[in-house]
């Protein structure tokens, strides 16, 4: 059974940084693409970033490109999302997700999410 556990969320002032972690178990980690998504209050879930199994290929939403960096440590079965220059509109619950295919929409397995709050 695939399990994804996010951590690293919290409260940060605008302009600050956070690093999220997604620890995975129950899967052959390098065979899975990992995506990060977020859902702000009153809004739908949106794609943030994704990375392939080897960490060679990444994809970012335009709104975070240049500020957020996705990476993975396959020895630790963990994917990271480094978020810099945070803005209040980045406040959301952030989720990681896993699938055999890389994309911006459908992922088969999801974590429970971690809350990030950016205040001005």
Order of alpha helices (4+ residues) and beta strands (2+ residues): beta-beta-beta-beta-beta-beta-beta-beta-beta-beta-beta
